[in-house]
Amino acid sequence: MILIFQPETIFRWHRDLVRRKWTFSIKGIGGRPSLSKENKKLILCLAQENPRWGYGKIQGELIKLDIRVSQSTIRSILRRHGLLPAPVRSGSIGWKH
């Protein structure tokens, strides 16, 4: 019987394979890249300076600046910073005034 590889070599290869399989490293996280701090600040600034604007209006203004952000992302940023949705935030007049 001719051995091409030593048994210890095969065992080492197997150990290395198992080690690489079960490392649970975070090197390959998928998904969208996070929004830059400047864009988050811009969203907060737009929401605070224009209290009657909703998520869609803020999204539209960002698209004009070639910044693509979903309404749900805008909503989560505003919620994270304690800003309520536009009608509640603005103190709108309503029908009776």
N, C-alpha and C positions, 0 to 999 in steps of 0.2 A: 504494500500500500504506500503510495507516494503522497506526502502532505505538501500542499502548496503553501499553506499558512500554518503557523504554529497555533495550537489551541488557545494559548494565552492572548494572541493577537485578536482572534475572533471574539473572545470574551471581552477584551478591552473595547473593541468596536461596538459590541452590544451595550456595554455600560455607558459609553459615550452617547449612543443613540437614545437610550432611556433617559439619560441626564438632560439631553437637549429637548426631548419631548415633554418632560415634566418640570421645566424651569419656571413656567408661569410668568415669564418676563413680559414687560409692558412695551417692548420695543415696537410692536406692530399695531398700535391702537388705530382703529379705523375711525370713520366719521368725518364730519365737517371740521375744518379748522376753526378755532374759537375766534370771536370777533375782537378786533384790536381795541385797546383802551381808548384810543382817540375816537373811534366810532361809537363806543359805548357812551363816552362823554357827550358826543354830538347828539345822540338820541335823548339823553337826559336833558341837555340844553334845549333842544327843540320842544320837548314836552313841557318844560318849566316856563319857557318864554311864550308858548302858545297853548294855554290851558284848555282850549276848546278843541284842539286837534286830537283825533283818535289814532288808533294804531295804523289804520289804512292811510290816513293823511301823512303821518310821519314817514311811513314806508314810501309813499309817493314822492315826498321831498328828498328822501335819500336816493331814490332811483334817479332823480334829476342830477344828483351829484355822482352818479355811477357807483353807488354803494348798494349792493343787493343784500337785503335782510328781510326775513319773513316777518309777518305780523306777530306770529307766536314768539319769535325771538325778542321783538320789541316789547311785547307784553311781559315776558319773563324778566327783562332788564328793568322795566318800570316797576314791576312788583317787588323785585329784589331790593330796590331803592325806596320802597314805600310810597310810590306814586300810584294813585288810583286811576281807573279808566276815565276817559275824557268827560263824560257827563257829570260824574261825581266830582272829579277834580276841578272842573271849571266853575261849579256853582251856577249852572245855566239858569236863565230866567224862567223858562217854562212857558206854559200857555197863559197862565194868569199873571198879570203884572200891573 
